[in-house]
Amino acid sequence: QSLAVDFPKTGVAPKIPKEANELVRRHGRPHFMEKTDMLSYLSRQSLGLLYDVVSTVACTVAFARTDREFSADGLMYVKGRETFDDEASQLYNAYEREVQSLMLRFGLQCEAEMVMG
């Protein structure tokens, strides 16, 4: 493992056992590596469990910190915008309802998971 860690610095590539390559080919990589173009498996080892906990906490914190009241920078206000405030508020509320519905339907923890996949 130390050779693999030092590879970028030394340029000396470690020898990977054939058995390890075969296991990766058959089972894929652990899910926490986020290799979407490869087969993956749900890792129940320490790193996989930590990844799952941190992902859940990160989404929870992001959701908790989200200000559900929309506020714009005063410099962005356009004269006469008040005419559209009610409609904008209604559209935003409809958007929020749809997002919440999708999160419940697919068991997502936060809005970011819909975008990131």
Beta strands, then each sheet from edge to edge (+ up, - down):
strand 1: 29-30
strand 2: 40-41
sheet 1: 1+ 2+
end
